[in-house]
């Protein structure tokens, strides 16, 4: 291809003064300059400027393909910015980028934090629940918010969940003449700025976060009794072996607990559930754990509903397995796919034993008993045994 027609320019609150010579030259030569109204003002662009549509759409930039065009974005365009969305639609050689220091870098520099030890999140268009997997005592988080009102809402959200003693810094207009950094405690914060696109830095104190291990407490999930219990769930997840970026089919998802713990490990999950009321519970659980962006909930009967799904790296069948279901799943998954199935009836247990003979893998019978205190004596209440079969296609 020829010379790039699109230049993606990161701009800070210091405007043109903070741009490199290459950025200023590209800006001067561009026939059209896209950006937020604030970006265009900072760069002094008037008649050639086109403000972003709301919601953001990369296609408006593609309409200028082949003509000298520039895009202005805050700080580093490839860190929670427009750069990634644009590059996904372009071929190599069509664009060049000149990033500026990101808001995360500027915030860490003001606070003296090691950025490699800080969690950085864009919450200007995402729910606060995205914070849930990262909430831990002593954790440091920098997040981007849409405005000062959202900072107040975040403070209330944290306080309601037991994190009100956390330190909270409100950082606005970083790198420019109007820069302002203010420290508060979350439970005492009252929004005092109308600034848009601010950063909030958090040093967390207060409650305990969720454990980063397989087998979360059953009480964390909304369910109607259809729940893979904690010890059995831990065994299933160990066999499923979740890895970041991999996709799970969770067939007969129930409460979605397996999908949610898989998503917390960095993968994506397709939760298949026939009952609408249980699908509602799955959505509620996904929202409370902040993993809605990693889960797809499919309402419908398996195996028929499976034909249109993206292929998985692992499959979990928590209930309802029969020969028809197995054949349908086995025929749709690629070699190397991990398959884990549970049985709680004698018929399904016999099926799993037969599958283990034909396809190999590991067959495990797990029986859990809980101790109940009765006066001076203990009794043991045994749960229904579960047979787990795991194999690789």
Secondary structure by P-SEA (a helix, b strand, c coil): cccccbbbbbbcccccccccaaaaaaaaacccccccaaaaaaaccccccccccccccccccccccccbbbbbbccccccccaaaaaaaacccccbbbbbcccaaaaaaaaaccccccbbbbbccccccccccccccccbbbbbbcccaaaaaaaaaaaaaaccccbbbbbbcccccccbbbbbbccccccccccccbbbbbbbccccccccccccccccccccccccccaaaaaaaaaaacccccbbbbbcccccaaaaaaaaaacbbbbbbbccaaaaaaaaaaaaaacccccbbbbbccccccccccccccbbbbcccccaaaaaaaaacccccbbbbbbbccaaaaaaaaaaaaacccbbbbbbbbbbbbcccbbbbbbccbbbbbbbcc
